[in-house]
């Protein structure tokens, strides 16, 4: 299967890089993603954080790890991301 066929099957999925803040749940991690955006009125660069619940089937990610997560189908009420890879421990 070529790369273009594989991409059309899954479609374009969003990816985010963040830091694991919690791994206390079973097969679920909480990932905090930081981004820098200009303030709408004053144009100063400010930091914004978002938290995502991601599915971690094998439990390989630990607190403090930088991880890459990918958008997927909804698995529960708040979990619609999955762990793609652990970038650093």
Rosetta constraint file for C-alpha pairs under 8 A:
AtomPair CA 1 CA 5 HARMONIC 6.41 0.50
AtomPair CA 1 CA 6 HARMONIC 6.73 0.50
AtomPair CA 2 CA 6 HARMONIC 6.40 0.50
AtomPair CA 3 CA 7 HARMONIC 6.20 0.50
AtomPair CA 4 CA 8 HARMONIC 6.28 0.50
AtomPair CA 5 CA 9 HARMONIC 6.39 0.50
AtomPair CA 6 CA 10 HARMONIC 6.63 0.50
AtomPair CA 7 CA 11 HARMONIC 5.47 0.50
AtomPair CA 7 CA 12 HARMONIC 6.90 0.50
AtomPair CA 8 CA 12 HARMONIC 7.83 0.50
AtomPair CA 13 CA 70 HARMONIC 6.56 0.50
AtomPair CA 13 CA 71 HARMONIC 5.55 0.50
AtomPair CA 13 CA 72 HARMONIC 7.36 0.50
AtomPair CA 14 CA 70 HARMONIC 5.83 0.50
AtomPair CA 14 CA 71 HARMONIC 5.35 0.50
AtomPair CA 15 CA 68 HARMONIC 6.81 0.50
AtomPair CA 15 CA 69 HARMONIC 5.58 0.50
AtomPair CA 15 CA 70 HARMONIC 4.46 0.50
AtomPair CA 15 CA 71 HARMONIC 6.34 0.50
AtomPair CA 16 CA 33 HARMONIC 7.17 0.50
AtomPair CA 16 CA 68 HARMONIC 5.79 0.50
AtomPair CA 16 CA 69 HARMONIC 5.43 0.50
AtomPair CA 16 CA 70 HARMONIC 6.63 0.50
AtomPair CA 17 CA 33 HARMONIC 6.45 0.50
AtomPair CA 17 CA 66 HARMONIC 6.95 0.50
AtomPair CA 17 CA 67 HARMONIC 5.70 0.50
AtomPair CA 17 CA 68 HARMONIC 4.63 0.50
AtomPair CA 17 CA 69 HARMONIC 6.44 0.50
AtomPair CA 18 CA 31 HARMONIC 5.81 0.50
AtomPair CA 18 CA 32 HARMONIC 5.36 0.50
AtomPair CA 18 CA 33 HARMONIC 4.40 0.50
AtomPair CA 18 CA 34 HARMONIC 6.95 0.50
AtomPair CA 18 CA 66 HARMONIC 5.59 0.50
AtomPair CA 18 CA 67 HARMONIC 5.64 0.50
AtomPair CA 18 CA 68 HARMONIC 6.73 0.50
AtomPair CA 18 CA 69 HARMONIC 7.94 0.50
AtomPair CA 19 CA 31 HARMONIC 5.42 0.50
AtomPair CA 19 CA 32 HARMONIC 5.35 0.50
AtomPair CA 19 CA 33 HARMONIC 6.64 0.50
AtomPair CA 19 CA 63 HARMONIC 7.69 0.50
AtomPair CA 19 CA 64 HARMONIC 5.85 0.50
AtomPair CA 19 CA 65 HARMONIC 5.61 0.50
AtomPair CA 19 CA 66 HARMONIC 4.58 0.50
AtomPair CA 19 CA 67 HARMONIC 6.18 0.50
AtomPair CA 20 CA 29 HARMONIC 6.69 0.50
AtomPair CA 20 CA 30 HARMONIC 5.74 0.50
AtomPair CA 20 CA 31 HARMONIC 4.44 0.50
AtomPair CA 20 CA 32 HARMONIC 6.31 0.50
AtomPair CA 20 CA 61 HARMONIC 7.40 0.50
AtomPair CA 20 CA 62 HARMONIC 6.68 0.50
AtomPair CA 20 CA 63 HARMONIC 4.98 0.50
AtomPair CA 20 CA 64 HARMONIC 5.30 0.50
AtomPair CA 20 CA 65 HARMONIC 5.56 0.50
AtomPair CA 20 CA 66 HARMONIC 6.60 0.50
AtomPair CA 20 CA 67 HARMONIC 7.14 0.50
AtomPair CA 21 CA 29 HARMONIC 7.67 0.50
AtomPair CA 21 CA 30 HARMONIC 5.63 0.50
AtomPair CA 21 CA 31 HARMONIC 5.81 0.50
AtomPair CA 21 CA 32 HARMONIC 6.49 0.50
AtomPair CA 21 CA 63 HARMONIC 5.35 0.50
AtomPair CA 21 CA 64 HARMONIC 6.37 0.50
AtomPair CA 22 CA 29 HARMONIC 5.75 0.50
AtomPair CA 22 CA 30 HARMONIC 5.10 0.50
AtomPair CA 22 CA 31 HARMONIC 7.40 0.50
AtomPair CA 22 CA 62 HARMONIC 7.63 0.50
AtomPair CA 22 CA 63 HARMONIC 5.65 0.50
AtomPair CA 23 CA 28 HARMONIC 6.51 0.50
AtomPair CA 23 CA 29 HARMONIC 4.70 0.50
AtomPair CA 23 CA 30 HARMONIC 6.61 0.50
AtomPair CA 23 CA 61 HARMONIC 7.49 0.50
AtomPair CA 23 CA 62 HARMONIC 6.19 0.50
AtomPair CA 23 CA 63 HARMONIC 6.30 0.50
AtomPair CA 24 CA 28 HARMONIC 7.80 0.50
AtomPair CA 24 CA 29 HARMONIC 7.45 0.50
AtomPair CA 25 CA 29 HARMONIC 6.84 0.50
AtomPair CA 27 CA 55 HARMONIC 5.85 0.50
AtomPair CA 27 CA 56 HARMONIC 4.81 0.50
AtomPair CA 27 CA 57 HARMONIC 5.16 0.50
AtomPair CA 27 CA 58 HARMONIC 7.01 0.50
AtomPair CA 27 CA 59 HARMONIC 5.96 0.50
AtomPair CA 28 CA 53 HARMONIC 6.64 0.50
AtomPair CA 28 CA 54 HARMONIC 5.63 0.50
AtomPair CA 28 CA 55 HARMONIC 4.75 0.50
AtomPair CA 28 CA 56 HARMONIC 5.32 0.50
AtomPair CA 28 CA 57 HARMONIC 7.71 0.50
AtomPair CA 28 CA 59 HARMONIC 7.89 0.50
AtomPair CA 29 CA 53 HARMONIC 5.84 0.50
AtomPair CA 29 CA 54 HARMONIC 5.33 0.50
AtomPair CA 29 CA 55 HARMONIC 6.50 0.50
AtomPair CA 29 CA 56 HARMONIC 6.47 0.50
AtomPair CA 29 CA 61 HARMONIC 7.60 0.50
AtomPair CA 30 CA 51 HARMONIC 6.63 0.50
AtomPair CA 30 CA 52 HARMONIC 5.73 0.50
AtomPair CA 30 CA 53 HARMONIC 4.73 0.50
AtomPair CA 30 CA 54 HARMONIC 6.30 0.50
AtomPair CA 31 CA 51 HARMONIC 5.53 0.50
AtomPair CA 31 CA 52 HARMONIC 5.17 0.50
AtomPair CA 31 CA 53 HARMONIC 6.35 0.50
AtomPair CA 31 CA 54 HARMONIC 7.11 0.50
AtomPair CA 32 CA 49 HARMONIC 6.53 0.50
AtomPair CA 32 CA 50 HARMONIC 5.69 0.50
AtomPair CA 32 CA 51 HARMONIC 4.48 0.50
AtomPair CA 32 CA 52 HARMONIC 6.48 0.50
AtomPair CA 33 CA 49 HARMONIC 5.54 0.50
AtomPair CA 33 CA 50 HARMONIC 5.25 0.50
AtomPair CA 33 CA 51 HARMONIC 6.22 0.50
AtomPair CA 33 CA 52 HARMONIC 7.77 0.50
AtomPair CA 34 CA 47 HARMONIC 6.62 0.50
AtomPair CA 34 CA 48 HARMONIC 5.70 0.50
AtomPair CA 34 CA 49 HARMONIC 4.47 0.50
AtomPair CA 34 CA 50 HARMONIC 6.59 0.50
AtomPair CA 35 CA 47 HARMONIC 5.75 0.50
AtomPair CA 35 CA 48 HARMONIC 5.39 0.50
AtomPair CA 35 CA 49 HARMONIC 6.41 0.50
AtomPair CA 36 CA 45 HARMONIC 6.19 0.50
AtomPair CA 36 CA 46 HARMONIC 5.62 0.50
AtomPair CA 36 CA 47 HARMONIC 4.64 0.50
AtomPair CA 36 CA 48 HARMONIC 6.25 0.50
AtomPair CA 37 CA 45 HARMONIC 5.43 0.50
AtomPair CA 37 CA 46 HARMONIC 5.62 0.50
AtomPair CA 37 CA 47 HARMONIC 6.49 0.50
AtomPair CA 37 CA 48 HARMONIC 7.23 0.50
AtomPair CA 38 CA 42 HARMONIC 7.82 0.50
AtomPair CA 38 CA 43 HARMONIC 4.84 0.50
AtomPair CA 38 CA 44 HARMONIC 5.30 0.50
AtomPair CA 38 CA 45 HARMONIC 4.30 0.50
AtomPair CA 38 CA 46 HARMONIC 6.03 0.50
AtomPair CA 39 CA 43 HARMONIC 4.57 0.50
AtomPair CA 39 CA 44 HARMONIC 5.34 0.50
AtomPair CA 39 CA 45 HARMONIC 6.10 0.50
AtomPair CA 39 CA 46 HARMONIC 6.36 0.50
AtomPair CA 52 CA 79 HARMONIC 7.45 0.50
AtomPair CA 52 CA 81 HARMONIC 7.30 0.50
AtomPair CA 53 CA 78 HARMONIC 6.53 0.50
AtomPair CA 53 CA 79 HARMONIC 4.97 0.50
AtomPair CA 53 CA 80 HARMONIC 7.13 0.50
AtomPair CA 53 CA 81 HARMONIC 6.52 0.50
AtomPair CA 54 CA 69 HARMONIC 7.08 0.50
AtomPair CA 54 CA 79 HARMONIC 5.82 0.50
AtomPair CA 54 CA 80 HARMONIC 6.67 0.50
AtomPair CA 54 CA 81 HARMONIC 4.52 0.50
AtomPair CA 54 CA 82 HARMONIC 4.68 0.50
AtomPair CA 54 CA 83 HARMONIC 6.10 0.50
AtomPair CA 55 CA 79 HARMONIC 7.04 0.50
AtomPair CA 55 CA 80 HARMONIC 7.82 0.50
AtomPair CA 55 CA 81 HARMONIC 6.21 0.50
AtomPair CA 55 CA 82 HARMONIC 4.40 0.50
AtomPair CA 55 CA 83 HARMONIC 5.93 0.50
AtomPair CA 56 CA 60 HARMONIC 7.17 0.50
AtomPair CA 56 CA 61 HARMONIC 7.37 0.50
AtomPair CA 56 CA 82 HARMONIC 6.39 0.50
AtomPair CA 56 CA 83 HARMONIC 5.54 0.50
AtomPair CA 60 CA 86 HARMONIC 7.88 0.50
AtomPair CA 61 CA 65 HARMONIC 6.47 0.50
AtomPair CA 61 CA 67 HARMONIC 7.67 0.50
AtomPair CA 61 CA 86 HARMONIC 6.53 0.50
AtomPair CA 62 CA 89 HARMONIC 7.79 0.50
AtomPair CA 64 CA 89 HARMONIC 7.05 0.50
AtomPair CA 65 CA 86 HARMONIC 6.94 0.50
AtomPair CA 65 CA 87 HARMONIC 7.37 0.50
AtomPair CA 65 CA 88 HARMONIC 5.73 0.50
AtomPair CA 65 CA 89 HARMONIC 4.69 0.50
AtomPair CA 66 CA 86 HARMONIC 6.26 0.50
AtomPair CA 66 CA 87 HARMONIC 5.39 0.50
AtomPair CA 66 CA 88 HARMONIC 5.31 0.50
AtomPair CA 66 CA 89 HARMONIC 6.76 0.50
AtomPair CA 67 CA 83 HARMONIC 7.25 0.50
AtomPair CA 67 CA 84 HARMONIC 7.62 0.50
AtomPair CA 67 CA 85 HARMONIC 5.92 0.50
AtomPair CA 67 CA 86 HARMONIC 4.45 0.50
AtomPair CA 67 CA 87 HARMONIC 5.19 0.50
AtomPair CA 67 CA 88 HARMONIC 7.18 0.50
AtomPair CA 68 CA 83 HARMONIC 6.32 0.50
AtomPair CA 68 CA 84 HARMONIC 5.51 0.50
AtomPair CA 68 CA 85 HARMONIC 5.36 0.50
AtomPair CA 68 CA 86 HARMONIC 6.34 0.50
AtomPair CA 68 CA 87 HARMONIC 6.81 0.50
AtomPair CA 69 CA 81 HARMONIC 6.31 0.50
AtomPair CA 69 CA 82 HARMONIC 5.51 0.50
AtomPair CA 69 CA 83 HARMONIC 4.55 0.50
AtomPair CA 69 CA 84 HARMONIC 5.14 0.50
AtomPair CA 69 CA 85 HARMONIC 7.15 0.50
AtomPair CA 70 CA 81 HARMONIC 5.46 0.50
AtomPair CA 70 CA 82 HARMONIC 5.39 0.50
AtomPair CA 70 CA 83 HARMONIC 6.40 0.50
AtomPair CA 70 CA 84 HARMONIC 6.09 0.50
AtomPair CA 71 CA 80 HARMONIC 6.19 0.50
AtomPair CA 71 CA 81 HARMONIC 4.45 0.50
AtomPair CA 71 CA 82 HARMONIC 6.43 0.50
AtomPair CA 72 CA 80 HARMONIC 5.44 0.50
AtomPair CA 72 CA 81 HARMONIC 5.24 0.50
AtomPair CA 72 CA 82 HARMONIC 6.48 0.50
AtomPair CA 73 CA 80 HARMONIC 5.62 0.50
AtomPair CA 73 CA 81 HARMONIC 7.57 0.50
AtomPair CA 74 CA 78 HARMONIC 7.69 0.50
AtomPair CA 74 CA 79 HARMONIC 6.02 0.50
AtomPair CA 74 CA 80 HARMONIC 4.26 0.50
AtomPair CA 74 CA 81 HARMONIC 7.68 0.50
AtomPair CA 75 CA 79 HARMONIC 5.52 0.50
AtomPair CA 75 CA 80 HARMONIC 5.75 0.50
AtomPair CA 76 CA 80 HARMONIC 7.16 0.50
